[in-house]
Amino acid sequence: MATRKIAVVNTSAGRGEPRVRSEERVITPEEEAANARDLAAYREATLRSERLSRLSSCDWTQLPDSPLKPAQRASWAAYRRILRDRPTGPWPEEPT
């Protein structure tokens, strides 16, 4: 077995965000596969969190009393639809 520098995702750290750290050690192929799965899950969760933040920041655009014109509201609705359809990106530019 070889020594490799890997990114380790610590999901059992308790509260808060999972922590990613880099360390160099000898790992088995099973550990490497498990680590790759954990890292992929962490990246996907980070992207989903970003998408949720983008959706939350423009909720106001769909409220009945928003100051937007109908065409602007439709542009924001289309933007929000794309965000919901692409949970891990790439995401479009916000409408103006």
Secondary structure by P-SEA (a helix, b strand, c coil): ccccbbbbbccccccccbbbbbbbccccaaaaaaaaaaaaaaaaaaaaaaaaaaaaaccccccccccccaaaaaaaaaaaaaaaaccccccccccc
